[in-house]
Amino acid sequence: MTPAGRVTRRTLLRAAAAGAAATAAGCAGGSPSVQVAVVWSGSELDRFREVVATYPHPVRVVSAGNDIDAFLRARHLAGTSPDVAILSRPGLVTEYAARGWLRPVRPSTEYAVPIGLSDLLMAGGQRYGVWVKAAHKSLVWHLPSMLPEQPTSWDGLVSLTRRLGALARRGAGPAPLAIGAADGWVLTDWFENVLADLAPTAYDALAGPDADWQGRPVRDTLDRLAELWSIDGAFPGGGRRALLTQYEESVIQVVRSRRAVMVFEADFTAEVVGRFRRGPEEPVTFRFPSAGTGGGALIVGGDVAVVFADARGGVELVEWLTRADSFQPWLRAGGYLSPNTTIALTDYADPVRRQLAREMRGPDTLHFDLSDQLPGPFTGSDGVGIWRIMQDFFADVTDGVSAGEAVRRATGQLAAAARDAGGGR
Amino acid sequence: MSQVKVLGELAVLDDVGPPRRGRAYPAAGATSALLLPAALLLGALVLWPVLRTLHASVTTDGRWVGAEHFRAALAAPGTGAVVGRTVLWAVLVPAVGYLFAVASRRWKEGGLVRLILLVPVALPLVVTGVTFRLMYDPDPTRGLATLLAARLTGRADDNAPQLLGPGLVTVALMSAFVWAWVGLAVLVFRAALDRLPPSLADAVRAYGGGRRHVLWDAQWRPLLLRTVAVVFALVALGTSRTFDLILVMTPGSVRDDAAVLALRVWQTSGGTTTGQGAALGVVWLVAVAAGMLVAAFFVRQAWPPPRVEATPGPAPTTPPPRRLFRLLAAGGAVAWLIPLVVLVATSAHGQVDAAARGWWSAPPGTGSYAALLGGGELWRALGFTLLLATVVTATVLVVALLAAYPLAWLTGPAAQATGLLLMAATVVPVQVIAGPVNEVLGVVLSSGTARGLALVHVALGVPFAVLVLRNAFADLPAEQVRGARLGGRRWWGTLHRLARHNLPAVIAVSVLEFVQVWNDLAVGLLFSGPEATPLGLFLAGQSRGFVSNSGVLAAGSVLASVLPVVLMVLARRQLVAGLVSGGVR
């Protein structure tokens, strides 16, 4: 045996031993800590780690990202489900509960959420999840210097878009609207805001098992969207370009390159603004304009904590998360909007979030994000479900297809997708 | 080499030629036990999952539903286009590789060109996707290719051709894929072409054959017979690898316009393999199996194959390289480098500059590297991936060496059958068996998904490693085998000596396996636990908000590419030698 041969073999053995030791150490770490799988990543994940650091027992937070459904299914197949999971779709809560994967939870006495939210997490008379984070999804952002006067109604928004669009076509100004149509959820958020404003009762029915996706409310909503989206010059670079623009880039177009005046999206837009703002000017917001005289609809999204059936210590952690002071670290750091109405408004360090929290406690009825409640693949992801259908609709109306034809195609696709997913027609 | 003289045995050994070596070395019962680790791995994590997928495609929750899932999957809008696109991908790489290899025969000084072609092969496909998405950015102030296209077509910036738009996205993806993979195809075809005796072409010409006849009779037919297996493996790998590229390169609105079977299976059933997803997976498996049978029909040759006589010298008829060809080669090499330049240049800008302006219009800065290296996530991903790739490579090597040793001495139909089985196991797409593999992992490991991930990587890496090592063992000259047999007292001594003679193949297998695990996205996406994120998954996660993260993504891509590129470049000679000795036939 040559020295070279011996060394090779020894290094191999050493490498294998190191690997074995590392994997052994990895599973020896399974002390009585509670494992939590979350949808968050980046700074949100860091903030949540700060939150659970104040919990009296050790908590291990792992990020499963946006594919948390696939992740939890795989873990369930492998029999290694986490103790607690934080999901972004209430539809998943009832789905998992129906399969018997979850255990009921009991919130603390300091837990209160707006009407319309808590019922979403009930299955068979039991509560299977609690809200831990909310998102306000009815905001239009712009820089004050770019838009001196905010539109107060839907018709105002349409005429403003026409006026600015005509200027933009001549190259005499920025386009009126930036839109991240490459991300399907941006388009579904538009759809939901218009629908909740036009037909609030139909909105709630569409989440149910006998939804009518070809009825008048859906058609009227799409008609109205077509009215705005088909305006020539509405988007920087046109509709085809908008379909390749992702959400973050649409915010950049407003606050940095200033190729567009307004962008519609949720409160978490503030984080993108913070990274890409140019100069000292802060953008301001107004509520998504209503067709009527009221204040317009209020769409909220949110994240839910659930406990898996074999969990150890999960129920206690979830109870603790619903207390009014648990999320204090995140409230102080900013960028957090709580669904819990018992939290004092003065606890919000971030003025934007404080204002939004006040709005969420107002007299208007809240509507939870519709696409997040839809069953199965209909709920949408890149190239799938309602995301894809809304993108096709957007492509049609910005490409000169008549509104009537585009609406007919879209409602047909929506009804077919709803049927395939086992709900609606 | 052993000096022990055992005259009788020498005489016996010299009598049998390589084709009949098996009779001189009847595989003892004990050596068959060496197959056990490989058989267990492949049985549990490839064969059983394939059977479960077949089962899932005709049942719903255990209830028999016949062909319902197949009807639904095939009737779904766009399925025909998806299948067609998959076939198109499968044809593309071998065709382009063959053309490049034929063309490059004229280049005498092609060493540097081949080196430049090799670098993209080593890059993770996620990095390739990031690179080309940067080039094809729809905004002409950021995307170099879009800017050039706008200038060439004379359109205004706002109306520039959209290379990632629904019309061109498949072309854009294919350009990225050709850039990444053609180097490997060229290497394989070039090695095969170089092995063809030039006298064959001369003979065809002597009988009055034209260019077309030379191509057909002296290159295509003998080449097809010999390289069809490797070509086929490339094809199958290619169609499942496009998955990584599509996931990173396509914005959500055009994903359907670019989808192939791999993506459709993932979209339909995620990591669970049920219903329609399973049905589509079965369609894909059947296509792969049909291809296998065709391959088997062509690869009817003696096993182990007769040795090629002394390598033929350069063909005397080849004209000296013309200036035009040399210029073309140089131009091609420079063009091949442009994407790398774009990637590195983008990474050398802060996050805000990279997202808001083109890399050519903003002053360079180290902001993106600082942001990336300052956070712990990249370090954790790098460390975990290094550990994972090392452990997996070592395990694959041990398991494959053990299995290749007894398999190399098989002859006749048994040898061909094992070769076919190994080929089949190599080309099973992991997306098709994800759900059942997870079930098996649940039975084998109650917790700890990092080990599960490593196990899946090992199971997927073993068949190819065994195939290459078995062929390399069987290819050894008789005197080396004799020396090893006489020098090693026990089977492991013999195995060790044989492995030393086969160093190129061992190095080729190790480097390829290491780079494969390092560069992986699909296996990580399907099986990794969240406590440790492999590099590919880390980068793919960052690409969700592509433009706003482009600086960090480019910097992360550069850092992720250093190790595989260095390994591939250092080991390129052994790679070619190892793959050609084990792969070409």
Interface residues (C-beta under 8 A of the other chain):
Chain A: M1 T2 G5 L12 A15 A16 A18 G19 A20 A22 T23 G26 C27 G30 A37 S41 R60 V62 S63 A64 G65 N66 D67 D69 A70 F71 R73 A74 R75 L77 A78 G79 T80 A181 A182 D183 G184 P236 G237 G238 R240 R241 L243 L244 T245 Q246 Y247 E248 E249 I252 R256 S257 V272 R275 F276 P377 S381 D382 G383 V384 W387 R388 Q391 A395
Chain B: P138 D139 D158 N159 Q162 L164 G165 P166 P251 G252 S253 V254 R255 D256 A259 Q267 T268 G270 G271 T272 Q351 V352 A355 A356 L387 T390 V391 A394 T395 L397 V398 A434 G435 N438 E439 L441 G442 L445 S446 S447 G448 T449 A450 R451 G452 A454 H496 R500 L525 L526 F527 G529 P530 E531 A532 G541 R544 G545 F546 V547 S548 N549
